[in-house]
Amino acid sequence: ATDQLELMAAQEPPTRFANQILGQIASSENLHHKAYPYFAREGEFSDAHWAREQAVINRDHVGDLDTLSQLAENPLYADAFSPWIRADLAARQQEWAPLVKSVLLVQIDRTNFSSFILATIAMVVWGIILLHLCQVTRFDKWTPVLCFIGLLLGVLSTTPTLIWVMLEDLHLPIDQGEDVIHAMVYYIATVGLREEVCKLLLFLPLVPILIKRGYHLEFLLVASFVGLGFAYSENFGYLSGSMGTAATPRFLTANFLHISLTGMSGLYLCRALSARAYSFNDFFYIFGIAIVAHGLYDAFLVRPPLDDQGFVAMILFILFSRYYFKEANALREQLEPVISLSATMSFGICLLTSVLLVFLGTQFHLGQAMELAFGSFLGSAIILFMFFREFGDTLTR
């Protein structure tokens, strides 16, 4: 049969799909250099879009930069390059403007309607909770503006993060290994470092304004919105690539983890730059903890020690959440709002959990939806427990 396919593929013109089948056979055997000519030959048909995509993927996989560059200039292959492969090509060629453009297209391409709705609901609810938590009514009209700018900067911070990922994979290819120790080092040195650095870099433009205004609770609030913006943008990729099932670990815990890590780092950075002297020791201490905590949280979720279903990761989440709530509580004034902070927090988290369950119920049967949502139920209970423990606030006045 293969000999017959070879004859059909070699004739002029070749039989439609003969080269494509041979290319698939070679790819399944990891014979990538053998597979490429078949896909390229099949791609000569005007309607052979899939074969042209496979030819591009094939050359990107083996790192054939010269052939990729030639294909990129071929009008027939204009729609065969995914934004991610165009970004990878630009990174290899060190073409920075096309790289940034392609990364932005990657972020747009991974957004679909359902992921946008889920991520936006989570962002709005957490935003309202943060505004209430940090007593936004204590400040003037510019505080909400700074929070909105911080949110946008947080969204934008995912762009340099993705560029960092591509350059890191290109020039410093490392993997997470097969054991917990290797995974811990990998996630701290890669994920934790790049995400916390990029979020803080995008927070920097607001630092002079915040220091001039001089409100420490505002430092925490605006920095938290940068973390929320990053989580909001990051959620699109996780949700769209998993039929929404990634919402179960990310809908509550990961959103709040980004909020708390960036909030604390931003707060101590503003304090260090405003007070100078030994305050920088406190900043580097907190920032280092944020990087390590972020990396370990991801490592223990991906490769849990002793098959603990993420229990150790949840302990790290609890410790940093408590630290964040404790810092926020110390900066708050004793006010009597019409709607208590506890009511806002409880209602918001219950709403997020309900929306998650409803969404999962549309994708799977109820039993499976409940099983998938259990992680978020546990995460929401932990967040509320830590909140009530630190604030001692009542639901009613």
Buried (B, 14 or more C-beta within 10 A) or exposed (E): EEEEBBEBBEEEEBBEBBBBBBBBBBBEEEEBEBBBBBBBBBBEBEEBBEBBBBBBBBBBBEEBBEBBEEBBEEEBBEEBBBBBBBBBBBBBBEEEEBBBBBBBBBBEBBBEEBBBEBBEBBBBBBBBBBBBBBBBEEBEEEBBEBBBBBBBBBBBBBBBBBBBBBBBBEEEEEEBEEEBEBBBBBBBBBBBBBBBBBBBEBBEEBBEEBBEBEBBBBBBBBBBBBBBBBBBBBBBBBBBEEEBBBBBBBBBBBBBBBBBBBBBBBBBBBBBBBEEEEBBEBBEEBBEBBBBBBBBBBBBBBBBBEEEEBEBBBBBBBEBBBBBBEBBBEBBEEEEEEEBBBBBBBBBBEBBBEBBBEBBBEEBEEEEBBEBBEBBBBBBEBBBEBBBEBBEBEBEE
